Amino acid sequence: MENAAKGTDKGDGEFRTPISEEREWEAIGRAEKARNAYLKLLRRMTPNRASRVRVPVRPEAEAVRPGSAVTFVPPIEDIDVEVLETYTVVPDFAYVRITFNNATSEYLYEVIEPTLSEEEKDLLDLVKDTLHKTLGYEWEKLTRLDKEEYLRESVDSFMRTRGIKAENVTKLRIGYYIIRDFVGHGVVDVLMRDDLIEDISCDGYNVPLFVFHGRWESIRSNIIFTSEDDLNSFVVTLAQRSGKQISVASPILDGTTVEGHRIQATYSREVTTRGSTFTIRRFKNKPFTPTDMLRYKTISPEMMAYLWMGVENGESMILVGGTASGKTSALNSLAIFIPPGAKIVTIEDTREINLPHENWIPGATRTGVGEKDSEGRSAGEIDMYDLVRAALRQRPNYILVGEVRGKETYIMFQAMATGHSTYSTMHADSVKSMVNRLENPPINCPRILLTALRNVLIQSQVKVGNEMVRRMKQIVEIVGYEPETNELITNTVYEWDPATDRFIFKGHAFLFDKIMEMRSLTNDEMMSEFDRRVEVMNYLVKKDVRDHREIWNIVNSYYKDHEKTLARLRADLAAMEVK
């Protein structure tokens, strides 16, 4: 009895406790019984609708395209509705149709997904319920591809173990919604995967979601949260996936999704009377590049060549413009020209900048917890000011600040004055309004310190014809300071002419003077170097080189041996023209 109570040594070094072993087997037995009881309950719940489901393939679904029977795109029956565009977002599964109602003069962004029969809906609910109860902590550690594969196998296993007989198309439809809701972004997943969407806006429940479309601008969608509880739950999920919390106690959220999209949300009716709201600012998986700016005529090849030379030589720049003018996209494009090996530190509220460089420290602010102190800071809070100060201790060659608007700006200009190449964005519409913002609270930057800045790039969203487009309206150099008048001395290098939609060189660039002096170049040599870079920009457009890493490789190759690189690019273009 004594040995039994204390455990026994089997002689091979393994020590067993009979009582613990017995309890272990009891726990396993209880778990197995619970599982079996749950399976029996499911079978009892669905004796006819799920246990022996056999859903026929609807013949009209074949109208989507040859080989696709998953999603049926219904025809337009209203004679007042005109189809403007239809395209695929998820092949065979999800489509987008843009329509215009001539009677109401309204555009509609219509999401078309697989239509489920009542039997399929019931089966989907059962699979979801099972997955909600079985997915554990380890689930979050899996990659997206692993999650999708696991979910597909789970759908097959669910039907196989329960003897469910269903057509393959039914499995595909259910698998689509399972992946959409468990891995994707639920009802807004198609919008999140549509590269033409820039913004997604929900203004409350029972209100259609609005999207900002790259071609059709702000238009209403066919997606509506009809339940306040469903909308609240969706907003909470958004917060959790961004690594933050939103609640009645803290009803405002600013965050970033795993993919890098910016989220702003409010919870319930605490601060918005229509219920929970959210705005998602989408960013492309592939960052904006110089080729994109040239293709959209946001900038000319000559302007891009000028800025390329400025970035290479460490000229500090600020991009100014209004909301949605493309400031951050332009900043990301210019950063490609930073020489290889240079140490880069980026500082942002939410991650937007995406660089191909290896020697890069991406920094992001962090919200605090608990009550704010007398300075308005919570415990553990890391703001832009903290990150800019820390960046100066990291010996960077280039500092990129997503947007300046507070006391961090003063530190940033001090960094410029001490030789750090700094790039940032700011909300302003001219050099004058920029200076006014910088000089006044909360920034309070002395005007004399602004001379450390070399270039101001003014970008705006304007209307050309019937289209809203983005244009870099001016590139302005800050060349000095007049103490008697307390005015900055500026020189406009390039300017956009709205009448002709062309960019005009204003006659002189002090940047060229500086480079000629630094490198001991003649004026002809300087112009030859400029022309070569314009040639590279034209090559990117003609060959439609849009991948940021491919562009970066070309730029790096040019830095190493410009003659060899140009010869290769010219040969490539000549071969293309022969074909």
N, C-alpha and C positions, 0 to 999 in steps of 0.2 A: 504493500500500500504506500509505503514511504517513497519507493522508487516511482510508483505510478503518479503520485502527487507532484513530485519534483521533476519528473521527466527522466528519460533513459538515454544512455549513450549507446549507439548501435555498434560501436567498436571501430567504425571507419571515420570517426571525427564528427559525424553529423549528430546533432543533439535535437531530439524531438520532445515536444510537450503535448501529451495526448489530449489534454483538456483544450488547448489552443487549436490543435488540429481538428478536433471535433467541432468546435465553434466555427472554424473556417469552412468546413464542409456544410454545416448548417446554413451559413450565409449564402454559399453558392446554391444550395438547394432552394432557399427562399427566392433568390434572384431568378432562378430558372422557372419556378412556379409562377412568379409575377409575370414573366415574359409570356409564358404559355397562356395565362389567364387573359392577358392583353390581346394576344392573337385570337383567342376564342371570342373575345368581345367584339373585335373587328369583324370576324366572320358572321357573328350574330347580327351586327349592325347592318351588314350589307349582304344578306343571303341571295338576293336576286340582282342587285344593281352593280355590285363590285366583284363578287366572287365569280360570276360568270358573265362578265361584260364582254360583248363583242360588238364593236362599233364599226359600221360600214364606212368605207371611204366615200365622201361626197363627190360625185362626178364633176360638179361645177368648180371644185378646187383646182382641177387640172388647167383652168384658164389662166393661172398665174404665169406660167411659162413651162416649156417642155421639161418634164422630169420633176416638177414640183407639185405636190399635192397637199402641202402642209397648210398654206395660208391662201385663202380666197380673197382676191381684191374685188370688192363689189362694184358694179358699174354705177355711174352717176345717172340718176333718173330725173332729177330736177333740171328742166331746160334752162333755167336761169344760172345754173352753176357751170362754170367753165374750168376745166382741168388745165392748170398751168404747167405742172411738173409732177412726175412720179419717179421715185428712185428707191433703190434698195439700201437698207441700213444693215440688216442681218439677213444674208442670203437664204432664201426659201422660207424665212420666218417673219421678218418685220420689214415693212415698207412705209414710206412717207409719200403722201399725196398733197400737193398744194393746189387749192382751188380758189376761185373768185366768184362770189355771188353778185351777179349784175343787178339784181333787184335790191339788195341791201348794201352794195358796194363794200363788202367785207371779204377779207382773205381768211382762209382757214388752213391751218397746219394739221393734217389728219394722219394720225398714227394708225396703221393697219397691222394687227397681229392675228395669230391663229384664233379662229372662232371655235369655242368648245361647246359640245352638246351638253345636255343636262347630266348624262352619264359620265362624260369626261370631267365635268366640273366636280361631281361628287368624288370621283377617283382622285382628282388633283387635291381636294381638301384632305382626303385620307392620307395621301403621301406626305403632304405638308405637315399634318399633325404628327405623323410618325417621326419625321425628320426633326421637328422642333424638340421632341422628347429624347432623341438619340444623339444629336450633335453635341459634342462636349467641348472642353477647353482647347483640345488639340486642333480643333477645326480651324481656329484663327491662325495657326502656324503654317497651314498649307498654302501653297501658291494658288493663283487663280486657276491655272490649268489643272492642277491636282484636285481642286474643289469641283470643277466641272466634271472631271472624269469620275470622281467619287459619287456625285449626284446622279449621273447617268447610270452607273452601276446600281445605285440604290433604287432607282425607279424600276430597273429590270428585276432586281432581287425582290422588291416588294410584290410585283405582279407574279413572279415565278413561285414564291413561297406561299402565296394565297390562292394559287390556281386561277389567276385572272387571265382570261383569254381576250386579247385586244389586238386590233390591227396595228401594224408597225407605225402607221401615221399617227395613231392615238398616242403611242409612246413618245413620238417625236414632239407632238404638241405639248404633252404634259412635261416632258423633259425641258422644253424651252421655257415654260413658266417657272419650273423649279429653279433652273439656273438663273433666270431673270430676277427672281425674288430673293434667293439665298446668296447669290454671288454678285449680281448686278444691283441696280438701283430701283428695283420694283417697277411701279407704274411709269416712272420717268426714265427708265433705262434706255429706251429708244432715243429719247431726246439727248441723253448723256453720250450716246454713241454716234450721234449725227454730227459729223465734223463741220457742217454748215451752221450749226447752232452756236451762238456766242453767249446768250443769256437765257435762263429759265426763271420765270417769275410766277409764284403762287401768291395771290392776294387774300386768301382765305378759303373756307369751304363753300361749296356750291357756287364757286366762281371759276370759270375756265382758266387754265394755265396759259400764260402768254410766253412766247419765245421771240428772241431777236435772231432772225435768220440772215445769213450772209448775203443772200440774194433778194429776199423779200422783206427784210427789216422786221419791225415789230408786228406780229400777227397772233391771232387767237388760235389755240389748239383745241382738239376734241377731248382732252384729258381734264377731268373734274374730280375733285375729292368731294363726294356727296355726304360723307360722314365726318363730323367734327372729331370724333374719336380716332378715325383712321388717319386724319391729317395730323393730329397730335402725335400719334404713334410714329408716323413717317418722319416728322421733325426730330423726335427723340432718337430714332435710328440714324438719321443724318448726323446728329451730334456725336453719337457713340462711335460711328465709323470715322469721324474726324478726330477721335481721341479726346472729346470734350463732353461736357454735360450741359443740359438745358432743362429748366424746371420752373415751377411757379416762383421759387425763391430767386432764381437767376434766369429771367425769361429772354435774354438777348444773347445770341451766339454769333461769333465770328470765327470761322475755322476754314480748314482746307481738307478736301477729300484725299484719299490715298493716291488718286491719280493726279492730284495737284490742282483741282478745281476749287475756286473760292466760294465759300458758303456764308451767307448772312441769313439768320433766321430769328423769328420770335415765337414764343410759346403761348398757346391758348389765347385768352382774351386779356392777358395782363397788361399788354402795351399796344395791342392792335385789336380793334373792336370786332373785326370779322373772324376772329380766331387766329390760329397759327398761320404764319407766313414764312416763305423762304425765297431767297434769290440765289441762284447758282450761276456764277461766272465761269463759263467753260474755257479751258485752255487746251489747245491742240496737243495731242500726244507728241507730235513733232513740232519743235519750236519754230517760230517765225524766223525767216532767214532773209538775207539781202535779196535773193532771187524773188521771194514773195513780194517784197516792197517794190521791186522793179516791175514785176509782172502786173501788179495792181496800180502802177504809175503813182505810187505814193511819193516816189523820189526818182530823180534821173540818174543814169549811170555816172555822169560827171559829179553829181553831188555825193553819190556813194563812194566814188574814188577819192574825193576830197576828205570825207569822213574817215575812210580807211587810213589815209596818211596821217590824219589827226590822232586816231586811236593808236596806231603803231608808234607814234612819237610821244605818247602819253599826255595829250592835251585833254584837260578836264572838260566835261560837257554836262549840261542839264537839258533834258527834253521837257518842254512845257506844252500844255494843251488842256483842253477840257476833258470831261468824262467821255470814255469810249473813243478817244481820238487816236488810240494806238501807241501811246507813249511807251508802255512796257514792252510791247512787241518790237518796236523800233530799237529799244535799248538792248533787247536780247539779240537782235540782228547785228548790231554794231559790235557786241562783245565777241563775235566770231573772229574779228580782226585782231584781238589781243594776241601778241606773239606767244608762241609755244614756250613753255617753261616759266612764264611769268606767274607769280603767285597772285591769286585772285581771292578776295573775300566778298561775298554777297550778303546783304543785310535786308531782310524783308519782314513784313507782318505776316504775309502768307506766301508760300513758295510759288513763284511764277517764273523766275529766271532759270533757264536750263542751258548749261554750257557743255561743250565737248571736252573742255580742258581737264586735265588730270590734277594739276596743282591748284585746286579750288576748294575753299572752305565755305559751304553754304550755311548761313546763319539765319535764324528765324526767331521772332519774339515769342514770349510765353506769358500767358495770363497767370495771375496769382490766385490765391485762395483766401477766403475769410474777408474780414472787414478792411477797408482802406484806412491808411494812417493819415496824418496831417498833410502829407505831401500827395495824397491821392493814390498811393501805391498799396497793393495787397502783398501779403507774404509770398515770397517766391516769384514775384513778377520780374520778368526781364523785358525791358522796352528797347526801342531803337537807340536811345542814348547810351544804354549799357553796352549794346553790341558794337556801336561805332567806336566807343572808347576801347573796348577789348580788341577790336580789329587793328588799332594802331600799335598794339603790342605784338601783333602777329607778323610784322614786317612785310605787309603786302606791297606788291607793285601796283595793283589796281584794286580799288574799292568800288563796289556797285551797291547803291542804296535804292531799294525799290521805289520809295516815295518819301520825300522829306516834307515835314510839316510842323516840326517842333524844335525843341532845344538841341536835338542831335545835329541839326543843320549847322549850328555854330562850330561844333567839333569837326564836322565834315569840311567846312571851309578852312579851318585851321590845318587840317590834313592836306588840303590842296596847297596851301601856302608853304608847307614844309616838304613839298615835292611828291606827294602821293597823287597818282592819277585817279580821279574820282568821277563817277558817272551816276546820275540820278534822274528822277522825274519829279515834276511839280505841277500842280494845278494853276495855270495862268494862261493868258492869251497873247501876251506880248512881253518884251523885255521890261518895259515900264511897270507893268503889273507884277512881274516877277520880282523886280527890285523892291516894289512897295510891300509885297508879302514878306520878303527876306528882312527888311528893315524894321518891321513892326512886330508887336507881340503876336504869337509867343516865341518867335524866332530871334528877333532883336540882333541881327547881324550887322555890324558896321559896314558902311558902303565901301570904305577903303579895302576891306577884306574881300569884297566881291571881285577885285581885280585878279585874284588867284584863278578865277574861272575863265576859260578860254573861249568856249563856244556855247551859244544858246540856240537850241533847235526848237522851232515853233511848229507844232503839228496840230492839225485841226480836222474835224469831220465837216465836210462841205458838200454842197449839192452841185453836181455837174450834169446838166440836162435833167433827166428824171431820176438820177441815181444819187444816193448818198455815198460818198467816197471819202477816203482819207488822203490828205496832202500835207507834205512838209512845206509850210508856207514860207519859212525863212530859215536861213542859217546865218547867224549873226556872231561876229567875233567881238570880244571885249579886249580892246587894245591898250587901254590906259585909264587914268583918272585925272580929272581937272580939279585941283584943290580949291581954286578960287570960286568956282561955280558949284562945287560938290556934285559934279556930273560924271558919269562914266562915258568914256570915249568908245564908240562902237563902230563897227564896219559890217555892213550887210554884204555877204558873199554871194548868196543865191536867194532868189525870190520867185515865188509862184505867181504867175499871171492868170487870174481867174477868167479873163476874157478869152484867152486862147488855150487855157489848160496846159500851159508850158512853163518850164523852169528857166529863169533868166540869170545868167552870170552878170554880176553888177560891175565887174571891171578889175577888181583887185582882191587878193587873198594874202593877208599878213602871215598866214601859216606857211605859204610857199617861201616868203622872205626868211622866216625862221629856219626852215629846213635847208635852204641854200646856204645860210650862214653856218649852220651846224655841220653840214657835210661838204662844204666847200664846192658847191655845184654852181654851174653857170645857169642862166635863165633857160637856155635851150635844153640843157640836161634835166633841169627841173620839169619842164614841160614834157619832155620825152618820158620821164618816169610817170607823170600824171596820165599821159596818153596810154601807157602800157596797162595801167590799172583800170582805166576805162574799158580797154579791150578785154580784160578779164571779166569785168562786170557784164559786158555784152555777150561773152561766151556763156556765162551762167544762164542768161535768159534764152539764148538760142538753143542750148542743149537742155534747158529746163532742169538744171541741177538744183534741186530743192532740199535734199537731205543735208542737215546742218553739219554732219560729220564729213560728208564728201566735200562740202564747201571749205570746211576747216582744213582738210587735207590739201586742197588746191592752194589755199592761202599760205599754209606752212611750206609747201613746195616752192611757192613764189619767194618766200623769205629766204629760202636756202639757195635757190638758183633761179632767178627770174628769167634769164635767157632760155634755159633748158625747159622751164615750165611753159613759157609762151610758145616755144617751138612745138611742144607736145599738143597744146590747146589748138594752135593753128592747124596742125596736121589732122586733128580730130574733126575740126570744122570742115576742112577740105574733103575729108572722106565722107562726111555727112552730105555735102553738096553733090558729090559724085553719085551717091545712091539716089 
